Amino acid sequence: MSTTSLLELLKEQCAHVVEGNFPDSYKKYFTIEIATRSQCAKLIRNLPLPVIQEKRAPVQGYVGGIPWDMHLRAYDAYCKKWSPQPALIEGWCRGGFGTDELDTFIPGWREELSERTALLARIKDLETEIAKLRGEQ
C-alpha cells in the first residue's frame, strides 16, 4: 500500500494551500505519512483554518485604504522623492497618501488592489467550501 503525504494531498485537494503559509504549529502535519486518502481527509477536516488579518493604511479619497505592504512601497517612493516622514509610518499623518500620490508612487495600484480583492474573495469562497466539506455549515 502506498502512502500519501499530507502536504501532497493538501496541495491536490486545496489549491490555495501553499507550503510555508501555515504557522509553525502546523509543520508537524506536513511530515506525517498517512496510509489512505480517507485517513488523510479525516485529518484535514480536523485542521483549524488560519485566520489572516491584513493591516491596512488609510488613503485620502479612497474608502477602505490599502494593504500595509502597498503603503510601505508608496512610502519608499515618497522618501526617494522628498525625504522620510516617520509620521506616515508611526501614525495617521494627514490621513495617509492621497490617490494622486499613489498614482505617482505606485502606477497601477488600483488594478493591483482589485486583483488582491478578487484573490481574497476566492480564498473566502474556498474556506467556506472547506467548512462545508468538514460539515461545519
C-alpha positions in Angstrom: 0.0 0.0 0.0 1.5 3.3 -1.0 1.4 6.3 1.3 0.4 9.8 0.5 2.0 12.7 2.4 -0.5 15.1 3.9 1.2 18.1 2.2 0.8 16.4 -1.3 -2.9 15.8 -0.6 -3.4 19.3 0.7 -1.9 20.7 -2.4 -4.0 18.4 -4.6 -7.3 19.0 -2.7 -6.8 22.6 -1.6 -5.1 24.5 -4.4 -4.8 27.7 -2.3 -2.7 25.9 0.3 1.0 26.8 -0.2 3.8 25.3 1.8 5.1 27.9 4.3 1.9 29.8 4.8 1.0 28.0 8.0 2.1 28.8 11.5 5.0 26.7 12.9 2.4 24.7 14.9 1.1 23.3 11.7 4.5 22.0 10.4 4.1 18.7 12.2 1.2 17.9 9.9 3.4 18.2 6.8 5.7 15.4 7.9 3.0 12.9 8.8 2.6 10.0 6.4 -0.9 8.8 6.0 -1.7 5.3 4.7 -5.0 6.1 3.0 -6.7 9.1 1.4 -9.6 8.7 3.8 -7.3 8.9 6.8 -5.7 12.0 5.3 -9.1 13.6 4.5 -10.2 13.0 8.1 -7.0 14.7 9.4 -7.6 17.7 7.0 -11.2 18.1 8.4 -9.7 18.5 11.9 -7.1 21.1 11.0 -8.1 24.6 12.1 -8.0 27.2 9.3 -5.5 30.0 9.9 -7.1 33.4 10.4 -5.4 36.1 8.3 -5.7 39.7 9.4 -4.4 42.2 6.9 -3.1 45.5 8.2 -4.3 48.5 6.2 -3.3 52.1 5.8 -5.8 54.9 5.1 -5.9 56.7 1.7 -7.3 60.2 1.2 -10.2 59.8 -1.2 -10.3 56.0 -1.2 -12.6 54.3 1.3 -11.1 51.1 2.9 -7.5 52.1 2.4 -4.7 49.9 1.0 -2.8 46.9 2.3 0.2 47.9 4.6 2.8 46.5 2.3 1.5 48.6 -0.6 1.6 51.7 1.8 5.3 50.8 2.5 6.1 50.7 -1.2 4.5 54.1 -1.6 6.4 55.4 1.4 9.7 54.2 0.0 9.0 56.1 -3.3 7.9 59.1 -1.3 11.2 59.1 0.7 13.2 58.9 -2.5 11.4 61.9 -4.0 11.1 64.0 -0.8 12.5 62.8 2.5 11.5 60.4 5.2 8.4 61.4 7.2 8.1 58.9 10.1 4.6 60.0 10.9 3.4 58.3 7.7 4.5 55.0 9.3 4.1 55.6 13.0 0.7 57.4 13.0 -2.0 58.6 10.7 -0.2 61.6 9.3 -2.6 63.7 7.2 -4.9 60.7 6.6 -2.4 58.7 4.6 -1.4 59.2 1.0 -3.8 60.7 -1.5 -5.0 58.8 -4.6 -2.9 61.1 -6.8 0.2 60.4 -4.8 -0.4 56.7 -5.1 -0.9 57.1 -8.9 2.6 58.7 -8.9 4.4 56.3 -6.5 2.7 53.0 -7.5 1.4 53.2 -11.1 -1.3 50.6 -11.5 -2.1 50.4 -7.7 -5.9 50.3 -8.3 -5.6 47.3 -10.7 -3.2 45.6 -8.2 -5.7 46.2 -5.4 -8.6 44.9 -7.5 -6.6 41.7 -8.1 -5.9 41.3 -4.4 -9.5 41.8 -3.6 -10.5 39.1 -6.1 -8.0 36.7 -4.6 -9.2 37.3 -1.1 -12.7 36.7 -2.2 -11.6 33.4 -3.8 -9.9 32.4 -0.6 -13.0 33.2 1.4 -15.1 31.0 -1.0 -12.6 28.2 -0.6 -12.7 28.5 3.2 -16.5 28.2 3.0 -16.2 25.2 0.7 -13.8 23.5 3.2 -16.1 24.3 6.1 -18.9 22.6 4.2 -16.8 19.5 3.5 -15.9 19.4 7.2 -19.6 19.6 8.0 -19.3 22.9 9.8 -22.0 24.6 7.8 
